[in-house]
Amino acid sequence: MSQITILGLGNLLLKDDGIGPRVVQELQKHGLPPGIDAIEGGGSFYQYFDVFARSKHILAVDALLGGEPPGTIYLLTPGEITRKKETGLLRHEDDFLSVLDIMDYYGLHTEVNIIGIEPKEITYSLNLSPEIAVKLPFIVKTIRGLSKQLLRNGTFSLHKLLAEMEE
């Protein structure tokens, strides 16, 4: 059983929407400590149900429109994400949240946090926008720090980690 699974959400074909998978790729390049796994969450999340079920904590990384400057990092719970079904479009957030609902129904209570990254631009492109690409190392360092903090203490604080990183 993984202590922590970092799940990269997003579409690599849509510029900054691909931030989740890009973070996972960077984390995998440099290795992760025992107890922490990182996977790209492409396709249907129903195929990852077993990964969710065997993890104690999931950190889902995704682009998130919050109105702050590009590269801003948000830390949320699933209950803080609004589902927008009126568009009629299938969004990966809805699929992800539906899997969490199913897990809850079956009594699998994995702790989940969503690490949102404010995008600059979501449009067709295989590359991150320059504004996000330049911040990618900091974003990866922050997520690595949060996961280590969680593994070590059983809890984490984005504000505390950012303050430590500034020292």
Residue frames relative to the residue before (quaternion, step in Angstrom):
aa qw qx qy qz dx dy dz
M 1.0000 0.0000 0.0000 0.0000 0.00 0.00 0.00
S 0.3786 -0.7061 0.5539 0.2264 3.56 -0.92 0.95
Q 0.4563 -0.6385 0.5361 0.3109 3.51 -1.07 0.71
I 0.8054 0.0265 0.0608 0.5890 3.54 0.85 -1.10
T 0.0864 -0.7516 0.6508 0.0635 3.55 -1.06 0.81
I 0.2061 -0.7377 0.6327 0.1141 3.53 -0.88 1.05
L 0.1098 -0.8170 0.5661 -0.0026 3.55 -0.55 1.21
G 0.2177 -0.7992 0.5514 0.0991 3.57 -0.55 1.18
L 0.1188 -0.8048 0.5810 0.0243 3.57 -0.46 1.24
G 0.5624 0.6196 -0.4448 0.3193 3.55 -1.17 0.53
N 0.4437 -0.6825 0.5292 0.2392 3.50 -1.36 0.27
L 0.3986 -0.7489 0.4873 0.2067 3.57 -0.56 1.20
L 0.6325 0.5446 -0.3266 0.4435 3.60 1.23 -0.38
L 0.7226 0.4337 -0.2266 0.4883 3.59 1.27 -0.26
K 0.6600 -0.5703 0.3075 0.3802 3.54 0.71 1.19
D 0.8625 -0.0292 0.0311 0.5042 3.62 -0.64 -1.07
D 0.5096 0.6185 -0.4368 0.4086 3.60 1.21 -0.19
G 0.6527 0.5286 -0.3020 0.4510 3.59 1.21 -0.43
I 0.3259 0.7801 -0.4888 0.2153 3.61 1.21 0.23
G 0.6271 0.5589 -0.3499 0.4146 3.63 0.93 -0.77
P 0.7031 0.4345 -0.2762 0.4905 3.61 0.74 -0.96
R 0.6255 0.5374 -0.3467 0.4469 3.62 1.02 -0.69
V 0.6246 0.5224 -0.3347 0.4742 3.60 1.01 -0.77
V 0.6523 0.5096 -0.3151 0.4641 3.59 0.91 -0.90
Q 0.6382 0.5262 -0.3331 0.4527 3.60 0.92 -0.85
E 0.6699 0.4934 -0.2973 0.4684 3.59 0.94 -0.86
L 0.6413 0.5179 -0.3221 0.4655 3.58 0.97 -0.82
Q 0.6720 0.5006 -0.2942 0.4597 3.59 0.96 -0.87
K 0.5944 0.5866 -0.3574 0.4182 3.61 1.07 -0.70
H 0.7896 0.3318 -0.1406 0.4967 3.54 0.94 -0.94
G 0.5438 -0.6512 0.3845 0.3639 3.59 1.26 0.15
L 0.2154 -0.7620 0.6018 0.1042 3.51 -1.24 0.59
P 0.5555 -0.6074 0.4365 0.3632 3.59 -1.09 0.57
P 0.6349 -0.5053 0.4002 0.4259 3.59 -1.19 0.38
G 0.7472 0.3677 -0.2946 0.4686 3.54 -0.99 0.88
I 0.7191 0.3436 -0.2332 0.5571 3.58 1.29 -0.17
D 0.0682 -0.7738 0.6296 0.0105 3.56 -0.86 1.05
A 0.1264 -0.7674 0.6220 0.0908 3.56 -1.23 0.46
I 0.0323 0.7974 -0.6001 0.0546 3.57 -0.84 1.02
E 0.4324 -0.6519 0.5548 0.2833 3.52 -1.24 0.58
G 0.2724 -0.7967 0.5249 0.1246 3.56 -0.82 0.99
G 0.1811 0.7917 -0.5606 0.1619 3.58 0.62 1.06
G 0.7593 0.3573 -0.2665 0.4742 3.56 -1.20 0.44
S 0.7545 -0.3587 0.2869 0.4687 3.53 -1.22 -0.54
F 0.4348 -0.7089 0.4928 0.2559 3.55 -0.89 0.91
Y 0.5166 0.6386 -0.4263 0.3790 3.58 1.18 -0.29
Q 0.6304 0.5223 -0.3424 0.4611 3.60 1.14 -0.49
Y 0.6820 0.4571 -0.2816 0.4966 3.62 1.25 -0.24
F 0.2926 0.7937 -0.4960 0.1963 3.58 1.25 0.16
D 0.6624 0.5105 -0.3166 0.4477 3.61 0.93 -0.84
V 0.6146 0.5337 -0.3453 0.4672 3.59 1.07 -0.70
F 0.6459 0.5113 -0.3103 0.4745 3.57 0.96 -0.88
A 0.6919 0.5105 -0.2808 0.4264 3.56 0.87 -0.99
R 0.7455 0.3988 -0.2354 0.4793 3.62 1.03 -0.64
S 0.5945 0.5476 -0.3684 0.4594 3.59 1.26 0.17
K 0.4171 -0.6904 0.5286 0.2644 3.56 -1.05 0.74
H 0.7993 0.0398 0.0132 0.5995 3.56 1.08 -0.76
I 0.1551 -0.7736 0.6095 0.0776 3.56 -0.98 0.87
L 0.1148 -0.7418 0.6575 0.0645 3.53 -0.99 0.94
A 0.1232 -0.8063 0.5777 0.0296 3.57 -0.32 1.26
V 0.1595 -0.7918 0.5873 0.0520 3.57 -0.73 1.12
D 0.1573 0.7945 -0.5624 0.1662 3.57 -0.68 1.09
A 0.5558 -0.5351 0.4969 0.3973 3.55 -1.30 0.27
L 0.0040 0.8024 -0.5954 0.0416 3.55 -0.99 0.83
L 0.2941 -0.7574 0.5622 0.1541 3.55 -0.73 1.12
G 0.0871 0.8205 -0.5553 0.1046 3.55 -0.38 1.27
G 0.5653 -0.6454 0.3616 0.3650 3.56 1.30 0.02
E 0.5691 0.5757 -0.3892 0.4397 3.60 1.25 0.10
P 0.7015 -0.4499 0.3157 0.4538 3.63 -1.22 0.09
P 0.6277 -0.5463 0.3909 0.3935 3.62 -1.12 0.61
G 0.7652 0.3267 -0.2754 0.4816 3.54 -0.99 0.95
T 0.4441 0.6720 -0.4725 0.3577 3.60 1.24 -0.10
I 0.2643 -0.7602 0.5773 0.1380 3.55 -1.00 0.89
Y 0.1273 -0.7756 0.6170 0.0394 3.55 -0.90 1.05
L 0.1408 -0.7586 0.6277 0.1034 3.57 -1.18 0.57
L 0.0543 0.8240 -0.5508 0.1208 3.56 -0.49 1.27
T 0.3738 -0.6448 0.5974 0.2960 3.51 -1.39 0.11
P 0.6611 -0.5082 0.3490 0.4276 3.63 -1.15 0.36
G 0.6287 0.5604 -0.3342 0.4232 3.60 1.06 -0.66
E 0.6582 0.5063 -0.3026 0.4678 3.57 1.23 -0.38
I 0.5901 0.5491 -0.3651 0.4658 3.60 1.30 -0.06
T 0.2981 -0.7496 0.5685 0.1611 3.56 -0.85 1.02
R 0.2931 -0.7371 0.5821 0.1787 3.55 -0.91 0.94
K 0.1366 -0.7995 0.5832 0.0453 3.57 -0.79 1.04
K 0.0474 -0.8428 0.5358 -0.0201 3.54 0.16 1.31
E 0.5471 0.6641 -0.3952 0.3217 3.61 1.13 -0.45
T 0.5851 0.5959 -0.3817 0.3960 3.60 1.18 -0.36
G 0.3626 -0.7358 0.4954 0.2858 3.58 1.14 -0.58
L 0.5817 0.5704 -0.3779 0.4399 3.59 1.25 0.02
L 0.4177 -0.6696 0.5478 0.2775 3.56 -1.12 0.67
R 0.0605 -0.7969 0.6011 0.0021 3.55 -0.66 1.10
H 0.5532 -0.6342 0.4114 0.3500 3.58 -1.00 0.72
E 0.5774 0.5782 -0.3920 0.4226 3.61 1.10 -0.48
D 0.6571 0.5064 -0.3150 0.4610 3.59 0.95 -0.85
D 0.6352 0.5199 -0.3221 0.4717 3.59 0.98 -0.83
F 0.6522 0.5153 -0.2990 0.4687 3.58 0.93 -0.92
L 0.6916 0.4679 -0.2815 0.4728 3.59 0.84 -0.94
S 0.6088 0.5484 -0.3526 0.4520 3.60 1.10 -0.60
V 0.6275 0.5143 -0.3353 0.4788 3.59 1.02 -0.75
L 0.6350 0.5181 -0.3348 0.4650 3.60 0.99 -0.75
D 0.6218 0.5323 -0.3343 0.4673 3.59 1.07 -0.74
I 0.6567 0.5043 -0.3038 0.4712 3.59 0.96 -0.87
M 0.6299 0.5259 -0.3312 0.4658 3.58 0.98 -0.83
D 0.6500 0.5120 -0.3113 0.4674 3.56 0.93 -0.88
Y 0.6247 0.5530 -0.3292 0.4423 3.58 0.98 -0.86
Y 0.7422 0.3910 -0.2078 0.5030 3.59 1.00 -0.85
G 0.5819 -0.6360 0.3558 0.3610 3.58 1.23 0.28
L 0.4984 0.6186 -0.4440 0.4145 3.59 1.21 0.41
H 0.0323 -0.8480 0.5275 -0.0408 3.54 -0.10 1.30
T 0.0146 0.7992 -0.5951 0.0828 3.54 0.23 1.31
E 0.4336 -0.6667 0.5356 0.2839 3.56 -1.00 0.82
V 0.0451 -0.8073 0.5882 -0.0162 3.57 -0.90 0.93
N 0.0009 0.7489 -0.6627 -0.0085 3.51 -1.11 0.84
I 0.2676 -0.7427 0.5941 0.1544 3.53 -1.16 0.65
I 0.1621 -0.7553 0.6305 0.0762 3.53 -0.82 1.08
G 0.1162 -0.8215 0.5581 0.0148 3.54 -0.33 1.29
I 0.1614 -0.7613 0.6225 0.0832 3.53 -1.08 0.80
E 0.4064 -0.7097 0.5205 0.2455 3.58 -0.72 1.08
P 0.2799 -0.7740 0.5430 0.1667 3.62 -0.66 1.05
K 0.4369 -0.6376 0.5537 0.3099 3.54 -1.30 0.28
E 0.8076 -0.0589 0.1175 0.5749 3.54 0.89 -1.01
I 0.0852 -0.7576 0.6452 0.0493 3.55 -1.02 0.87
T 0.3044 0.7002 -0.5709 0.3018 3.50 -0.30 1.37
Y 0.6714 -0.5014 0.3408 0.4262 3.59 -1.20 0.24
S 0.4068 0.6519 -0.5623 0.3054 3.54 -0.68 1.20
L 0.4280 -0.6979 0.5153 0.2535 3.56 -1.10 0.70
N 0.6899 0.4657 -0.2638 0.4873 3.59 1.26 -0.27
L 0.5007 -0.5970 0.5263 0.3404 3.52 -1.22 0.54
S 0.5666 -0.5473 0.4645 0.4045 3.58 -1.18 0.41
P 0.6294 -0.5483 0.3780 0.4004 3.62 -1.11 0.54
E 0.6303 0.5557 -0.3312 0.4292 3.60 1.03 -0.77
I 0.7060 0.4179 -0.2566 0.5110 3.60 1.02 -0.78
A 0.6156 0.5639 -0.3524 0.4230 3.61 0.98 -0.80
V 0.6723 0.4913 -0.3049 0.4623 3.60 0.94 -0.82
K 0.7018 0.4500 -0.2610 0.4866 3.61 1.14 -0.55
L 0.4292 0.7368 -0.4455 0.2728 3.60 1.25 -0.23
P 0.6577 0.5009 -0.3492 0.4411 3.69 0.79 -0.78
F 0.6528 0.5002 -0.3124 0.4755 3.60 1.00 -0.80
I 0.6362 0.5253 -0.3251 0.4622 3.60 0.98 -0.86
V 0.6628 0.4977 -0.3011 0.4716 3.60 0.91 -0.92
K 0.6450 0.5198 -0.3151 0.4630 3.59 0.94 -0.89
T 0.6524 0.5166 -0.3065 0.4621 3.58 0.99 -0.85
I 0.6844 0.4724 -0.2910 0.4730 3.60 0.87 -0.91
R 0.6083 0.5256 -0.3458 0.4838 3.59 1.05 -0.71
G 0.6667 0.5078 -0.2964 0.4581 3.60 0.93 -0.88
L 0.6455 0.5147 -0.3147 0.4683 3.58 0.98 -0.84
S 0.6796 0.4862 -0.3032 0.4581 3.60 0.89 -0.88
K 0.6431 0.5031 -0.3244 0.4776 3.61 1.02 -0.74
Q 0.6263 0.5332 -0.3232 0.4680 3.57 1.03 -0.84
L 0.6613 0.5017 -0.2899 0.4764 3.57 0.97 -0.89
L 0.6524 0.5125 -0.3098 0.4644 3.60 0.94 -0.87
R 0.7032 0.4780 -0.2529 0.4615 3.56 0.94 -0.93
N 0.8297 0.2692 -0.0919 0.4804 3.58 0.79 -1.05
G 0.4477 -0.6803 0.4652 0.3469 3.59 1.18 -0.39
T 0.7536 0.1852 -0.1355 0.6160 3.55 1.34 0.05
F 0.1077 -0.7983 0.5872 0.0791 3.58 -1.24 0.18
S 0.1725 -0.7572 0.6225 0.0974 3.48 -1.34 0.40
L 0.3972 -0.7183 0.5212 0.2337 3.57 -0.66 1.10
H 0.6611 0.5158 -0.3156 0.4442 3.60 0.90 -0.89
K 0.6553 0.5062 -0.3102 0.4670 3.57 0.96 -0.88
L 0.6557 0.5106 -0.3146 0.4587 3.59 0.92 -0.90
L 0.6673 0.4982 -0.3098 0.4588 3.61 0.86 -0.90
A 0.6294 0.5174 -0.3345 0.4736 3.59 1.05 -0.73
E 0.6523 0.5082 -0.3120 0.4678 3.62 0.98 -0.83
M 0.6590 0.5183 -0.3076 0.4499 3.58 1.00 -0.82
E 0.6408 0.5292 -0.3209 0.4542 3.62 1.15 -0.57
E 0.6099 0.5854 -0.3491 0.4042 3.60 1.15 -0.57
